[in-house]
Amino acid sequence: MKTLFATAALLLAATSANAQDASFGRTKLSIGINLINAEVAANDPQRQQGLMHRTSMATNAGMVFVFDDVNSQCMWMKNTLIPLSVAFIDANGRIVNIEDMQPETLESHCSKRPVKYALEMNLGWFAKRNIKPGTVVNGLVTPAAR
């Protein structure tokens, strides 16, 4: 009976850990001469997890969120341990606005217009490269490619 309870406890722990650990596809993006190795969050579990619980991210790594519809979108930093900048991107790949976000805050950071994508990078990544609203992001995942 002890073994049964121990096995059940291990399975429950493994299931809980896996529920918080969605797997992400990857894609290569470019903004001008800047290359980005991006993880892709294209479904609800992936978008909900995002970059939560990570303690670091490589310089040219990021996460692109692909939304089901073109709408106003908001991001927050619950359980996100690293400071991030997010670029909200319309369906044509053009950056609408960029917002800086601090770790573990619940403040909403929203797109100024309807968007199809959001790209999270380390805090200041866009500013350091002089990337501003109106700039085009190449290589974005299309709904058919998900």
Buried (B, 14 or more C-beta within 10 A) or exposed (E): EEEEEEEEEEEEEEEEEEEEEBEBBEBEBEBEEBEBEBBBBBEEEBBEBBBBEEEEBEEBBBBBBBBEEEEEBEBBBEBBEBBBBBBBBBBEBEBBBBBEBEEEEEEEBBBEEBBBBBBBBBBEBBEEBEBEBEBBBEBBBEEEEE
